[in-house]
Amino acid sequence: MLIMREISMNDAQVEWDNYLIRFSDYNILQCYSFGEYYKNKSISTELKRYILFDGNKPVIMGQAKIKEIKTISAVFIYMKGGPLYNLSDSEKKNVKYLKKYLNEFVNLIKNKYKLYYLNFQLTSESGVAEELVLRECGWSKPIIERSLFLTYRVQIYKDINDNFKSFDPKWRNQLRRAEKVNHYFEWGNSDTYIKRYIRMHNTMFKMKKMKKFMLKDVDLCELKQNMKDHMQVLIVSVNNKDVSGCVILLFEKKAYYVYAASNELGRSYYSSNVMIWNLIKRLHDIGVNELDLLGVDPHKNWGGYHFKKGIGGQLVKFVGEWEHSSTNFIKVLMNTLFFLRK
């Protein structure tokens, strides 16, 4: 028997991640710690976690941020990285559970609120069956795209030399040039490393005249507070001068390339290439077998796309972002507000 159940915070602390890692499409955005971080980033929001059980077996699950406006009986719900549904080898069975979850979720909201807007961002690999089910359940693609739906996922092989061979020849040549320079690598998540990374990050985006992407110390300190050792920083220096760096999130056998930056000196040394190669070797040593580069967009960011493409990962298309609302007016309004904010 299929039953939808809301998971309390106390239960989630104990069982959420244990359930999560049973799904092949598990990801950092849906882990318990990131959910708490995601909730704390916004004022007056709650985090709700729902699991569809088949008997005692969890078959689909997702955590979502919820903002209520009780005076008008309205709610706005955002689920990043979910729901997760790839549990079985049978696509037909997985999609059946997805359909049930979507319908149950919408009914829960309809029974409590007059007005609602739902936004799910699924990072499972895209398939025709999933898109069909979403449309059958009344969901549609957003008018204004919020999230990237393409990424490269780099498999970290047992023989690390296979990763070296998978690099694009031009990318590999840049790596060889970088290796002629005496780079020094530091790995950790101390406040000192965070400050050093943010200094490079902000220098890069200031130089690119993209100040809206600049970070404050508190941004990464809050992430570290929730993620603890699941967040790590790699700093690359030459002659005691920082040249490149990146921020990585770790969860089970997967790693996520969250932020990366190089200053002018780092760009001249191709330090980003040697940083990635050092990162892959570190992840290999701690048993990680997948590095998700967290999105590419060749239209809006050709340079970032071209660099990530050279690392030799598999191009993956997500099921992506879908929305559902009580009225078309709410849907248009939310997309308009997003466009104005952007």
Steps between C-alpha positions, in 0.01 A plus 500: 500500500633843402496757780639856499655598831643828628828439684554694822831675565589254776437201274679667207816552706519124545360348182489753215850450360482123551194492277651750257807298403284206390404704191744505208408866435583616855667840514639754743202735461270241654721393792388593851779751571451695178127513568567669835738746333247570222227566759716735709594710197153654487290669766157363592539171318456139602646182360263209443608147416263251335558132420271269305514153654402173337430311821811571709720571199570863398453522122515877436604790720565872499559796732365844411517855632157640583395861551146568618292816488224401741296819462408406144539120538790487252818293488816498286700177484844437348667159477861502378645172377184299545292305537719188476338201333768280336488212746415201281653371178150521355437841341130417481482445877705814581277716280187350657624604844592846368146550371351394832733732693420801279126448533516442876720807549267728305195363683664567837553863399156545342329377815679760714542813284288702258800631309824316434808496283726191479843489339692169478852477359578135427865408445425143390596424140233608255268250338187516284297296751571746784405802290178334391403421862573856611278639226226245576504624862455862393861619525670716237840648423543851646459806283830637634780247545653514848739207511745332265387165358832388347810390688814292462550211741856374517543134587806449719651174385672238713807556284550875528701498176174437316383843615817657363440325166139625489602868506458688172844518328508880515395495868771239570763717329400792724538268799852405390589869473359558848704214643821679399418758768554409865139505627428441870167350613312539830179317592266559793209708624651736754380860515839603361452288189149638456624860517782429257261344252247783526775755437586326171135447410410865546812619319401291197138615486595862564742477208220354284266780616259241641473630855164332563689167518738617772494319837524601864686301764168422666371328183752216523520501878126429518541220247786352704298532821235267357712278274804475731766273344277440199626840382866531401710773340795442268747791482776514236796733539824583321791663687272559803240680285153353465412448133200262487251331726173312516230402749387138500206328667527129578223250561554125503670405170425828321673840497365834376700786350316791660726804452827554315720801431836601355669838501708644214814322617313171521363542151848561360627180669195288401463437870134395470606197295753381755248572776241270340757224451609528865134498607422184301797323659390608849144379439635170368701451819196550727277264301286748304404368156308794346566874471200707394607829341159650588377645180613637165350758267688551171275796415543705818845377610702366210831511689373296796330252267812454286722447806266241657451322168876440480505306829350199324172446683168370373254766387176450695160659442282531810126443517537863606270767634120465505224705657139457610265766631143557608445752217681610186509852645715379793732323258547811285542719808775279649687484171474879461632556853791266431580685178497838679726367779739351245 
